[in-house]
Amino acid sequence: MAQPTTPPDTPSAKPLMVRCPSCGLMHAYRTDNPYRPFCGKGCKAIDLGAWASEAYRVEAKPSSEDLPDDL
């Protein structure tokens, strides 16, 4: 019979460590962190500001719907 594994939410389990996408700091990825995957409120705000200022862009080719009708 297989041995039971320790549930991930128990204190004895080693937390999953991830790198904050904004500052690069390693921190524990926890479900009770409302800012995940970011380490905190400041890093989440910085990332949102970058999207709002169009520093990040998703490339897309124009479709026929995007072209003007008079061409």
N, CA, C, O and CB atoms as a CASP TS submission, in Angstrom:
PFRMAT TS
TARGET T0000
AUTHOR 0000-0000-0000
METHOD Language model
MODEL 1
PARENT N/A
ATOM      1  N   MET     1       0.843  -1.179   0.000  1.00  0.00           N
ATOM      2  CA  MET     1       0.000   0.000   0.000  1.00  0.00           C
ATOM      3  C   MET     1       0.887   1.241   0.000  1.00  0.00           C
ATOM      4  O   MET     1       1.909   1.265   0.687  1.00  0.00           O
ATOM      5  CB  MET     1      -0.959  -0.001   1.219  1.00  0.00           C
ATOM      6  N   ALA     2       0.516   2.268  -0.757  1.00  0.00           N
ATOM      7  CA  ALA     2       1.307   3.496  -0.875  1.00  0.00           C
ATOM      8  C   ALA     2       1.237   4.302   0.412  1.00  0.00           C
ATOM      9  O   ALA     2       0.204   4.346   1.080  1.00  0.00           O
ATOM     10  CB  ALA     2       0.818   4.346  -2.061  1.00  0.00           C
ATOM     11  N   GLN     3       2.334   4.926   0.740  1.00  0.00           N
ATOM     12  CA  GLN     3       2.388   5.790   1.918  1.00  0.00           C
ATOM     13  C   GLN     3       1.656   7.089   1.632  1.00  0.00           C
ATOM     14  O   GLN     3       1.794   7.628   0.534  1.00  0.00           O
ATOM     15  CB  GLN     3       3.851   6.071   2.330  1.00  0.00           C
ATOM     16  N   PRO     4       0.876   7.620   2.580  1.00  0.00           N
ATOM     17  CA  PRO     4       0.203   8.904   2.352  1.00  0.00           C
ATOM     18  C   PRO     4       1.223  10.031   2.254  1.00  0.00           C
ATOM     19  O   PRO     4       2.228  10.038   2.964  1.00  0.00           O
ATOM     20  CB  PRO     4      -0.809   9.197   3.481  1.00  0.00           C
ATOM     21  N   THR     5       0.961  10.954   1.393  1.00  0.00           N
ATOM     22  CA  THR     5       1.851  12.101   1.239  1.00  0.00           C
ATOM     23  C   THR     5       1.365  13.246   2.122  1.00  0.00           C
ATOM     24  O   THR     5       0.192  13.293   2.493  1.00  0.00           O
ATOM     25  CB  THR     5       1.926  12.547  -0.244  1.00  0.00           C
ATOM     26  N   THR     6       2.249  14.152   2.452  1.00  0.00           N
ATOM     27  CA  THR     6       1.888  15.297   3.275  1.00  0.00           C
ATOM     28  C   THR     6       1.136  16.303   2.416  1.00  0.00           C
ATOM     29  O   THR     6       1.637  16.714   1.369  1.00  0.00           O
ATOM     30  CB  THR     6       3.147  15.946   3.916  1.00  0.00           C
ATOM     31  N   PRO     7      -0.064  16.709   2.842  1.00  0.00           N
ATOM     32  CA  PRO     7      -0.798  17.726   2.069  1.00  0.00           C
ATOM     33  C   PRO     7       0.009  19.009   1.956  1.00  0.00           C
ATOM     34  O   PRO     7       0.724  19.363   2.894  1.00  0.00           O
ATOM     35  CB  PRO     7      -2.161  18.021   2.718  1.00  0.00           C
ATOM     36  N   PRO     8      -0.087  19.722   0.828  1.00  0.00           N
ATOM     37  CA  PRO     8       0.748  20.904   0.600  1.00  0.00           C
ATOM     38  C   PRO     8       0.478  22.055   1.565  1.00  0.00           C
ATOM     39  O   PRO     8       1.324  22.938   1.709  1.00  0.00           O
ATOM     40  CB  PRO     8       0.551  21.386  -0.798  1.00  0.00           C
ATOM     41  N   ASP     9      -0.682  22.069   2.231  1.00  0.00           N
ATOM     42  CA  ASP     9      -0.998  23.182   3.125  1.00  0.00           C
ATOM     43  C   ASP     9      -0.537  22.965   4.561  1.00  0.00           C
ATOM     44  O   ASP     9      -0.786  23.812   5.418  1.00  0.00           O
ATOM     45  CB  ASP     9      -2.470  23.427   3.117  1.00  0.00           C
ATOM     46  N   THR    10       0.128  21.850   4.837  1.00  0.00           N
ATOM     47  CA  THR    10       0.589  21.608   6.201  1.00  0.00           C
ATOM     48  C   THR    10       1.906  22.327   6.437  1.00  0.00           C
ATOM     49  O   THR    10       2.685  22.519   5.503  1.00  0.00           O
ATOM     50  CB  THR    10       0.744  20.100   6.469  1.00  0.00           C
ATOM     51  N   PRO    11       2.164  22.729   7.688  1.00  0.00           N
ATOM     52  CA  PRO    11       3.395  23.473   7.995  1.00  0.00           C
ATOM     53  C   PRO    11       4.676  22.700   7.693  1.00  0.00           C
ATOM     54  O   PRO    11       5.705  23.316   7.413  1.00  0.00           O
ATOM     55  CB  PRO    11       3.394  23.867   9.444  1.00  0.00           C
ATOM     56  N   SER    12       4.640  21.358   7.742  1.00  0.00           N
ATOM     57  CA  SER    12       5.861  20.590   7.523  1.00  0.00           C
ATOM     58  C   SER    12       6.235  20.491   6.043  1.00  0.00           C
ATOM     59  O   SER    12       7.360  20.109   5.720  1.00  0.00           O
ATOM     60  CB  SER    12       5.703  19.200   8.102  1.00  0.00           C
ATOM     61  N   ALA    13       5.320  20.826   5.148  1.00  0.00           N
ATOM     62  CA  ALA    13       5.608  20.764   3.713  1.00  0.00           C
ATOM     63  C   ALA    13       6.496  21.944   3.320  1.00  0.00           C
ATOM     64  O   ALA    13       6.305  23.064   3.795  1.00  0.00           O
ATOM     65  CB  ALA    13       4.290  20.768   2.880  1.00  0.00           C
ATOM     66  N   LYS    14       7.470  21.679   2.446  1.00  0.00           N
ATOM     67  CA  LYS    14       8.358  22.733   1.968  1.00  0.00           C
ATOM     68  C   LYS    14       7.586  23.604   0.977  1.00  0.00           C
ATOM     69  O   LYS    14       7.010  23.076   0.025  1.00  0.00           O
ATOM     70  CB  LYS    14       9.647  22.134   1.307  1.00  0.00           C
ATOM     71  N   PRO    15       7.558  24.931   1.176  1.00  0.00           N
ATOM     72  CA  PRO    15       6.787  25.785   0.265  1.00  0.00           C
ATOM     73  C   PRO    15       7.429  25.867  -1.121  1.00  0.00           C
ATOM     74  O   PRO    15       8.650  25.799  -1.267  1.00  0.00           O
ATOM     75  CB  PRO    15       6.647  27.190   0.853  1.00  0.00           C
ATOM     76  N   LEU    16       6.588  26.011  -2.112  1.00  0.00           N
ATOM     77  CA  LEU    16       7.048  26.193  -3.486  1.00  0.00           C
ATOM     78  C   LEU    16       7.618  27.601  -3.604  1.00  0.00           C
ATOM     79  O   LEU    16       6.923  28.575  -3.314  1.00  0.00           O
ATOM     80  CB  LEU    16       5.886  25.959  -4.521  1.00  0.00           C
ATOM     81  N   MET    17       8.857  27.718  -4.020  1.00  0.00           N
ATOM     82  CA  MET    17       9.501  29.020  -4.165  1.00  0.00           C
ATOM     83  C   MET    17       9.444  29.432  -5.629  1.00  0.00           C
ATOM     84  O   MET    17       9.789  28.653  -6.517  1.00  0.00           O
ATOM     85  CB  MET    17      10.973  28.982  -3.653  1.00  0.00           C
ATOM     86  N   VAL    18       9.005  30.669  -5.872  1.00  0.00           N
ATOM     87  CA  VAL    18       8.913  31.209  -7.226  1.00  0.00           C
ATOM     88  C   VAL    18       9.571  32.583  -7.271  1.00  0.00           C
ATOM     89  O   VAL    18       9.724  33.245  -6.244  1.00  0.00           O
ATOM     90  CB  VAL    18       7.434  31.294  -7.689  1.00  0.00           C
ATOM     91  N   ARG    19       9.956  33.000  -8.465  1.00  0.00           N
ATOM     92  CA  ARG    19      10.569  34.309  -8.661  1.00  0.00           C
ATOM     93  C   ARG    19       9.475  35.315  -9.009  1.00  0.00           C
ATOM     94  O   ARG    19       8.649  35.050  -9.884  1.00  0.00           O
ATOM     95  CB  ARG    19      11.659  34.259  -9.778  1.00  0.00           C
ATOM     96  N   CYS    20       9.460  36.452  -8.343  1.00  0.00           N
ATOM     97  CA  CYS    20       8.491  37.510  -8.631  1.00  0.00           C
ATOM     98  C   CYS    20       8.753  38.010 -10.049  1.00  0.00           C
ATOM     99  O   CYS    20       9.890  38.349 -10.376  1.00  0.00           O
ATOM    100  CB  CYS    20       8.589  38.686  -7.585  1.00  0.00           C
ATOM    101  N   PRO    21       7.722  38.062 -10.901  1.00  0.00           N
ATOM    102  CA  PRO    21       7.931  38.506 -12.280  1.00  0.00           C
ATOM    103  C   PRO    21       8.348  39.976 -12.391  1.00  0.00           C
ATOM    104  O   PRO    21       8.871  40.396 -13.423  1.00  0.00           O
ATOM    105  CB  PRO    21       6.670  38.286 -13.075  1.00  0.00           C
ATOM    106  N   SER    22       8.121  40.748 -11.340  1.00  0.00           N
ATOM    107  CA  SER    22       8.438  42.166 -11.400  1.00  0.00           C
ATOM    108  C   SER    22       9.840  42.473 -10.867  1.00  0.00           C
ATOM    109  O   SER    22      10.646  43.089 -11.564  1.00  0.00           O
ATOM    110  CB  SER    22       7.409  42.952 -10.620  1.00  0.00           C
ATOM    111  N   CYS    23      10.129  42.049  -9.642  1.00  0.00           N
ATOM    112  CA  CYS    23      11.421  42.412  -9.022  1.00  0.00           C
ATOM    113  C   CYS    23      12.448  41.293  -9.051  1.00  0.00           C
ATOM    114  O   CYS    23      13.637  41.542  -8.850  1.00  0.00           O
ATOM    115  CB  CYS    23      11.200  42.832  -7.594  1.00  0.00           C
ATOM    116  N   GLY    24      12.008  40.054  -9.300  1.00  0.00           N
ATOM    117  CA  GLY    24      12.933  38.927  -9.367  1.00  0.00           C
ATOM    118  C   GLY    24      13.241  38.287  -8.030  1.00  0.00           C
ATOM    119  O   GLY    24      14.032  37.344  -7.976  1.00  0.00           O
ATOM    120  N   LEU    25      12.648  38.763  -6.956  1.00  0.00           N
ATOM    121  CA  LEU    25      12.870  38.216  -5.620  1.00  0.00           C
ATOM    122  C   LEU    25      12.212  36.847  -5.501  1.00  0.00           C
ATOM    123  O   LEU    25      11.074  36.667  -5.936  1.00  0.00           O
ATOM    124  CB  LEU    25      12.324  39.174  -4.538  1.00  0.00           C
ATOM    125  N   MET    26      12.916  35.880  -4.917  1.00  0.00           N
ATOM    126  CA  MET    26      12.342  34.561  -4.669  1.00  0.00           C
ATOM    127  C   MET    26      11.445  34.650  -3.436  1.00  0.00           C
ATOM    128  O   MET    26      11.839  35.212  -2.414  1.00  0.00           O
ATOM    129  CB  MET    26      13.462  33.480  -4.475  1.00  0.00           C
ATOM    130  N   HIS    27      10.242  34.093  -3.537  1.00  0.00           N
ATOM    131  CA  HIS    27       9.328  34.097  -2.399  1.00  0.00           C
ATOM    132  C   HIS    27       8.459  32.853  -2.459  1.00  0.00           C
ATOM    133  O   HIS    27       8.361  32.201  -3.499  1.00  0.00           O
ATOM    134  CB  HIS    27       8.453  35.380  -2.385  1.00  0.00           C
ATOM    135  N   ALA    28       7.823  32.525  -1.326  1.00  0.00           N
ATOM    136  CA  ALA    28       6.961  31.345  -1.258  1.00  0.00           C
ATOM    137  C   ALA    28       5.662  31.626  -2.006  1.00  0.00           C
ATOM    138  O   ALA    28       5.018  32.652  -1.790  1.00  0.00           O
ATOM    139  CB  ALA    28       6.669  30.950   0.220  1.00  0.00           C
ATOM    140  N   TYR    29       5.289  30.707  -2.884  1.00  0.00           N
ATOM    141  CA  TYR    29       4.026  30.814  -3.610  1.00  0.00           C
ATOM    142  C   TYR    29       2.949  30.227  -2.711  1.00  0.00           C
ATOM    143  O   TYR    29       2.871  29.012  -2.527  1.00  0.00           O
ATOM    144  CB  TYR    29       4.084  30.075  -5.008  1.00  0.00           C
ATOM    145  N   ARG    30       2.123  31.099  -2.157  1.00  0.00           N
ATOM    146  CA  ARG    30       1.100  30.672  -1.210  1.00  0.00           C
ATOM    147  C   ARG    30      -0.272  31.126  -1.678  1.00  0.00           C
ATOM    148  O   ARG    30      -0.421  32.214  -2.234  1.00  0.00           O
ATOM    149  CB  ARG    30       1.394  31.220   0.192  1.00  0.00           C
ATOM    150  N   THR    31      -1.275  30.284  -1.449  1.00  0.00           N
ATOM    151  CA  THR    31      -2.630  30.611  -1.877  1.00  0.00           C
ATOM    152  C   THR    31      -3.229  31.755  -1.072  1.00  0.00           C
ATOM    153  O   THR    31      -4.198  32.370  -1.517  1.00  0.00           O
ATOM    154  CB  THR    31      -3.514  29.392  -1.765  1.00  0.00           C
ATOM    155  N   ASP    32      -2.682  32.057   0.097  1.00  0.00           N
ATOM    156  CA  ASP    32      -3.217  33.164   0.888  1.00  0.00           C
ATOM    157  C   ASP    32      -2.567  34.504   0.537  1.00  0.00           C
ATOM    158  O   ASP    32      -2.862  35.516   1.173  1.00  0.00           O
ATOM    159  CB  ASP    32      -3.028  32.878   2.366  1.00  0.00           C
ATOM    160  N   ASN    33      -1.688  34.523  -0.467  1.00  0.00           N
ATOM    161  CA  ASN    33      -1.085  35.764  -0.940  1.00  0.00           C
ATOM    162  C   ASN    33      -1.985  36.342  -2.030  1.00  0.00           C
ATOM    163  O   ASN    33      -2.026  35.793  -3.131  1.00  0.00           O
ATOM    164  CB  ASN    33       0.371  35.525  -1.473  1.00  0.00           C
ATOM    165  N   PRO    34      -2.714  37.444  -1.759  1.00  0.00           N
ATOM    166  CA  PRO    34      -3.626  37.990  -2.762  1.00  0.00           C
ATOM    167  C   PRO    34      -2.917  38.594  -3.971  1.00  0.00           C
ATOM    168  O   PRO    34      -3.569  38.919  -4.963  1.00  0.00           O
ATOM    169  CB  PRO    34      -4.495  39.031  -2.131  1.00  0.00           C
ATOM    170  N   TYR    35      -1.593  38.750  -3.907  1.00  0.00           N
ATOM    171  CA  TYR    35      -0.838  39.371  -4.998  1.00  0.00           C
ATOM    172  C   TYR    35      -0.099  38.349  -5.853  1.00  0.00           C
ATOM    173  O   TYR    35       0.637  38.734  -6.761  1.00  0.00           O
ATOM    174  CB  TYR    35       0.150  40.370  -4.438  1.00  0.00           C
ATOM    175  N   ARG    36      -0.278  37.051  -5.584  1.00  0.00           N
ATOM    176  CA  ARG    36       0.469  36.042  -6.340  1.00  0.00           C
ATOM    177  C   ARG    36       0.187  36.168  -7.826  1.00  0.00           C
ATOM    178  O   ARG    36      -0.958  36.441  -8.185  1.00  0.00           O
ATOM    179  CB  ARG    36       0.118  34.630  -5.854  1.00  0.00           C
ATOM    180  N   PRO    37       1.128  35.992  -8.686  1.00  0.00           N
ATOM    181  CA  PRO    37       2.459  35.449  -8.488  1.00  0.00           C
ATOM    182  C   PRO    37       3.485  36.485  -8.042  1.00  0.00           C
ATOM    183  O   PRO    37       4.671  36.172  -7.933  1.00  0.00           O
ATOM    184  CB  PRO    37       2.922  34.808  -9.746  1.00  0.00           C
ATOM    185  N   PHE    38       3.047  37.711  -7.783  1.00  0.00           N
ATOM    186  CA  PHE    38       3.955  38.765  -7.353  1.00  0.00           C
ATOM    187  C   PHE    38       4.226  38.641  -5.855  1.00  0.00           C
ATOM    188  O   PHE    38       3.436  38.042  -5.126  1.00  0.00           O
ATOM    189  CB  PHE    38       3.374  40.156  -7.687  1.00  0.00           C
ATOM    190  N   CYS    39       5.339  39.205  -5.400  1.00  0.00           N
ATOM    191  CA  CYS    39       5.691  39.102  -3.985  1.00  0.00           C
ATOM    192  C   CYS    39       4.865  40.047  -3.119  1.00  0.00           C
ATOM    193  O   CYS    39       4.714  39.802  -1.922  1.00  0.00           O
ATOM    194  CB  CYS    39       7.168  39.390  -3.793  1.00  0.00           C
ATOM    195  N   GLY    40       4.333  41.112  -3.691  1.00  0.00           N
ATOM    196  CA  GLY    40       3.549  42.048  -2.897  1.00  0.00           C
ATOM    197  C   GLY    40       2.761  43.028  -3.742  1.00  0.00           C
ATOM    198  O   GLY    40       2.758  42.972  -4.972  1.00  0.00           O
ATOM    199  N   LYS    41       2.092  43.931  -3.035  1.00  0.00           N
ATOM    200  CA  LYS    41       1.208  44.910  -3.675  1.00  0.00           C
ATOM    201  C   LYS    41       1.978  45.836  -4.626  1.00  0.00           C
ATOM    202  O   LYS    41       1.485  46.155  -5.708  1.00  0.00           O
ATOM    203  CB  LYS    41       0.487  45.742  -2.608  1.00  0.00           C
ATOM    204  N   GLY    42       3.166  46.263  -4.235  1.00  0.00           N
ATOM    205  CA  GLY    42       3.953  47.179  -5.066  1.00  0.00           C
ATOM    206  C   GLY    42       4.332  46.568  -6.406  1.00  0.00           C
ATOM    207  O   GLY    42       4.208  47.216  -7.445  1.00  0.00           O
ATOM    208  N   CYS    43       4.795  45.318  -6.386  1.00  0.00           N
ATOM    209  CA  CYS    43       5.191  44.660  -7.633  1.00  0.00           C
ATOM    210  C   CYS    43       3.989  44.413  -8.538  1.00  0.00           C
ATOM    211  O   CYS    43       4.100  44.515  -9.760  1.00  0.00           O
ATOM    212  CB  CYS    43       5.900  43.337  -7.335  1.00  0.00           C
ATOM    213  N   LYS    44       2.848  44.091  -7.949  1.00  0.00           N
ATOM    214  CA  LYS    44       1.645  43.907  -8.760  1.00  0.00           C
ATOM    215  C   LYS    44       1.242  45.229  -9.406  1.00  0.00           C
ATOM    216  O   LYS    44       0.832  45.244 -10.567  1.00  0.00           O
ATOM    217  CB  LYS    44       0.486  43.349  -7.901  1.00  0.00           C
ATOM    218  N   ALA    45       1.350  46.343  -8.671  1.00  0.00           N
ATOM    219  CA  ALA    45       1.002  47.662  -9.198  1.00  0.00           C
ATOM    220  C   ALA    45       1.960  48.081 -10.315  1.00  0.00           C
ATOM    221  O   ALA    45       1.532  48.677 -11.303  1.00  0.00           O
ATOM    222  CB  ALA    45       1.016  48.706  -8.072  1.00  0.00           C
ATOM    223  N   ILE    46       3.235  47.778 -10.169  1.00  0.00           N
ATOM    224  CA  ILE    46       4.221  48.103 -11.203  1.00  0.00           C
ATOM    225  C   ILE    46       3.882  47.364 -12.495  1.00  0.00           C
ATOM    226  O   ILE    46       3.944  47.946 -13.578  1.00  0.00           O
ATOM    227  CB  ILE    46       5.654  47.739 -10.731  1.00  0.00           C
ATOM    228  N   ASP    47       3.526  46.086 -12.384  1.00  0.00           N
ATOM    229  CA  ASP    47       3.177  45.295 -13.561  1.00  0.00           C
ATOM    230  C   ASP    47       1.904  45.824 -14.214  1.00  0.00           C
ATOM    231  O   ASP    47       1.838  45.919 -15.440  1.00  0.00           O
ATOM    232  CB  ASP    47       3.004  43.818 -13.183  1.00  0.00           C
ATOM    233  N   LEU    48       0.907  46.166 -13.431  1.00  0.00           N
ATOM    234  CA  LEU    48      -0.328  46.727 -13.975  1.00  0.00           C
ATOM    235  C   LEU    48      -0.049  48.046 -14.693  1.00  0.00           C
ATOM    236  O   LEU    48      -0.610  48.307 -15.757  1.00  0.00           O
ATOM    237  CB  LEU    48      -1.363  46.937 -12.855  1.00  0.00           C
ATOM    238  N   GLY    49       0.816  48.875 -14.112  1.00  0.00           N
ATOM    239  CA  GLY    49       1.188  50.143 -14.748  1.00  0.00           C
ATOM    240  C   GLY    49       1.886  49.937 -16.076  1.00  0.00           C
ATOM    241  O   GLY    49       1.679  50.709 -17.013  1.00  0.00           O
ATOM    242  N   ALA    50       2.712  48.903 -16.169  1.00  0.00           N
ATOM    243  CA  ALA    50       3.392  48.606 -17.435  1.00  0.00           C
ATOM    244  C   ALA    50       2.393  48.204 -18.512  1.00  0.00           C
ATOM    245  O   ALA    50       2.539  48.598 -19.668  1.00  0.00           O
ATOM    246  CB  ALA    50       4.430  47.490 -17.240  1.00  0.00           C
ATOM    247  N   TRP    51       1.380  47.424 -18.146  1.00  0.00           N
ATOM    248  CA  TRP    51       0.345  47.060 -19.116  1.00  0.00           C
ATOM    249  C   TRP    51      -0.461  48.293 -19.513  1.00  0.00           C
ATOM    250  O   TRP    51      -0.768  48.480 -20.690  1.00  0.00           O
ATOM    251  CB  TRP    51      -0.588  45.972 -18.539  1.00  0.00           C
ATOM    252  N   ALA    52      -0.806  49.133 -18.537  1.00  0.00           N
ATOM    253  CA  ALA    52      -1.621  50.319 -18.805  1.00  0.00           C
ATOM    254  C   ALA    52      -0.902  51.321 -19.703  1.00  0.00           C
ATOM    255  O   ALA    52      -1.534  52.000 -20.512  1.00  0.00           O
ATOM    256  CB  ALA    52      -2.007  50.990 -17.500  1.00  0.00           C
ATOM    257  N   SER    53       0.421  51.411 -19.559  1.00  0.00           N
ATOM    258  CA  SER    53       1.189  52.344 -20.385  1.00  0.00           C
ATOM    259  C   SER    53       1.629  51.717 -21.711  1.00  0.00           C
ATOM    260  O   SER    53       2.388  52.320 -22.470  1.00  0.00           O
ATOM    261  CB  SER    53       2.410  52.830 -19.618  1.00  0.00           C
ATOM    262  N   GLU    54       1.145  50.505 -21.979  1.00  0.00           N
ATOM    263  CA  GLU    54       1.444  49.763 -23.194  1.00  0.00           C
ATOM    264  C   GLU    54       2.918  49.410 -23.342  1.00  0.00           C
ATOM    265  O   GLU    54       3.427  49.288 -24.456  1.00  0.00           O
ATOM    266  CB  GLU    54       1.003  50.549 -24.380  1.00  0.00           C
ATOM    267  N   ALA    55       3.606  49.246 -22.201  1.00  0.00           N
ATOM    268  CA  ALA    55       4.989  48.775 -22.243  1.00  0.00           C
ATOM    269  C   ALA    55       5.042  47.307 -22.668  1.00  0.00           C
ATOM    270  O   ALA    55       6.018  46.861 -23.272  1.00  0.00           O
ATOM    271  CB  ALA    55       5.666  48.961 -20.869  1.00  0.00           C
ATOM    272  N   TYR    56       3.982  46.562 -22.345  1.00  0.00           N
ATOM    273  CA  TYR    56       3.847  45.181 -22.791  1.00  0.00           C
ATOM    274  C   TYR    56       2.845  45.182 -23.941  1.00  0.00           C
ATOM    275  O   TYR    56       1.840  45.891 -23.898  1.00  0.00           O
ATOM    276  CB  TYR    56       3.386  44.226 -21.617  1.00  0.00           C
ATOM    277  N   ARG    57       3.122  44.394 -24.955  1.00  0.00           N
ATOM    278  CA  ARG    57       2.209  44.296 -26.096  1.00  0.00           C
ATOM    279  C   ARG    57       2.116  42.847 -26.544  1.00  0.00           C
ATOM    280  O   ARG    57       3.076  42.083 -26.447  1.00  0.00           O
ATOM    281  CB  ARG    57       2.680  45.201 -27.268  1.00  0.00           C
ATOM    282  N   VAL    58       0.968  42.497 -27.022  1.00  0.00           N
ATOM    283  CA  VAL    58       0.756  41.178 -27.598  1.00  0.00           C
ATOM    284  C   VAL    58       0.653  41.379 -29.102  1.00  0.00           C
ATOM    285  O   VAL    58      -0.249  42.059 -29.591  1.00  0.00           O
ATOM    286  CB  VAL    58      -0.532  40.472 -27.008  1.00  0.00           C
ATOM    287  N   GLU    59       1.591  40.778 -29.827  1.00  0.00           N
ATOM    288  CA  GLU    59       1.611  40.924 -31.285  1.00  0.00           C
ATOM    289  C   GLU    59       0.448  40.174 -31.906  1.00  0.00           C
ATOM    290  O   GLU    59       0.126  39.059 -31.496  1.00  0.00           O
ATOM    291  CB  GLU    59       2.942  40.416 -31.868  1.00  0.00           C
ATOM    292  N   ALA    60      -0.180  40.788 -32.895  1.00  0.00           N
ATOM    293  CA  ALA    60      -1.271  40.149 -33.627  1.00  0.00           C
ATOM    294  C   ALA    60      -1.299  40.707 -35.044  1.00  0.00           C
ATOM    295  O   ALA    60      -1.110  41.904 -35.260  1.00  0.00           O
ATOM    296  CB  ALA    60      -2.642  40.374 -32.912  1.00  0.00           C
ATOM    297  N   LYS    61      -1.533  39.835 -35.987  1.00  0.00           N
ATOM    298  CA  LYS    61      -1.665  40.270 -37.374  1.00  0.00           C
ATOM    299  C   LYS    61      -3.101  40.759 -37.582  1.00  0.00           C
ATOM    300  O   LYS    61      -4.039  40.150 -37.066  1.00  0.00           O
ATOM    301  CB  LYS    61      -1.307  39.109 -38.375  1.00  0.00           C
ATOM    302  N   PRO    62      -3.283  41.848 -38.330  1.00  0.00           N
ATOM    303  CA  PRO    62      -4.645  42.340 -38.551  1.00  0.00           C
ATOM    304  C   PRO    62      -5.466  41.336 -39.361  1.00  0.00           C
ATOM    305  O   PRO    62      -4.969  40.715 -40.300  1.00  0.00           O
ATOM    306  CB  PRO    62      -4.615  43.699 -39.270  1.00  0.00           C
ATOM    307  N   SER    63      -6.705  41.197 -38.982  1.00  0.00           N
ATOM    308  CA  SER    63      -7.601  40.314 -39.728  1.00  0.00           C
ATOM    309  C   SER    63      -8.399  41.159 -40.721  1.00  0.00           C
ATOM    310  O   SER    63      -8.277  42.384 -40.737  1.00  0.00           O
ATOM    311  CB  SER    63      -8.556  39.527 -38.764  1.00  0.00           C
ATOM    312  N   SER    64      -9.205  40.513 -41.536  1.00  0.00           N
ATOM    313  CA  SER    64     -10.013  41.251 -42.514  1.00  0.00           C
ATOM    314  C   SER    64     -11.017  42.167 -41.815  1.00  0.00           C
ATOM    315  O   SER    64     -11.431  43.172 -42.392  1.00  0.00           O
ATOM    316  CB  SER    64     -10.751  40.275 -43.449  1.00  0.00           C
ATOM    317  N   GLU    65     -11.407  41.846 -40.613  1.00  0.00           N
ATOM    318  CA  GLU    65     -12.323  42.700 -39.842  1.00  0.00           C
ATOM    319  C   GLU    65     -11.665  44.006 -39.402  1.00  0.00           C
ATOM    320  O   GLU    65     -12.346  45.006 -39.182  1.00  0.00           O
ATOM    321  CB  GLU    65     -12.832  41.949 -38.617  1.00  0.00           C
ATOM    322  N   ASP    66     -10.341  43.992 -39.276  1.00  0.00           N
ATOM    323  CA  ASP    66      -9.601  45.176 -38.826  1.00  0.00           C
ATOM    324  C   ASP    66      -9.332  46.177 -39.952  1.00  0.00           C
ATOM    325  O   ASP    66      -9.050  47.345 -39.686  1.00  0.00           O
ATOM    326  CB  ASP    66      -8.287  44.753 -38.207  1.00  0.00           C
ATOM    327  N   LEU    67      -9.417  45.731 -41.197  1.00  0.00           N
ATOM    328  CA  LEU    67      -9.125  46.597 -42.341  1.00  0.00           C
ATOM    329  C   LEU    67     -10.317  47.497 -42.656  1.00  0.00           C
ATOM    330  O   LEU    67     -11.464  47.097 -42.459  1.00  0.00           O
ATOM    331  CB  LEU    67      -8.757  45.755 -43.576  1.00  0.00           C
ATOM    332  N   PRO    68     -10.051  48.717 -43.147  1.00  0.00           N
ATOM    333  CA  PRO    68     -11.167  49.609 -43.518  1.00  0.00           C
ATOM    334  C   PRO    68     -11.962  49.035 -44.671  1.00  0.00           C
ATOM    335  O   PRO    68     -11.417  48.314 -45.506  1.00  0.00           O
ATOM    336  CB  PRO    68     -10.647  51.004 -43.891  1.00  0.00           C
ATOM    337  N   ASP    69     -13.250  49.349 -44.724  1.00  0.00           N
ATOM    338  CA  ASP    69     -14.143  48.816 -45.761  1.00  0.00           C
ATOM    339  C   ASP    69     -13.909  49.438 -47.124  1.00  0.00           C
ATOM    340  O   ASP    69     -14.256  48.825 -48.134  1.00  0.00           O
ATOM    341  CB  ASP    69     -15.576  49.028 -45.363  1.00  0.00           C
ATOM    342  N   ASP    70     -13.325  50.648 -47.197  1.00  0.00           N
ATOM    343  CA  ASP    70     -13.184  51.363 -48.461  1.00  0.00           C
ATOM    344  C   ASP    70     -11.963  50.913 -49.278  1.00  0.00           C
ATOM    345  O   ASP    70     -11.712  51.491 -50.336  1.00  0.00           O
ATOM    346  CB  ASP    70     -13.094  52.845 -48.191  1.00  0.00           C
ATOM    347  N   LEU    71     -11.217  49.939 -48.846  1.00  0.00           N
ATOM    348  CA  LEU    71     -10.057  49.470 -49.623  1.00  0.00           C
ATOM    349  C   LEU    71     -10.413  48.383 -50.576  1.00  0.00           C
ATOM    350  O   LEU    71      -9.548  47.887 -51.297  1.00  0.00           O
ATOM    351  CB  LEU    71      -8.975  48.985 -48.717  1.00  0.00           C
TER
END
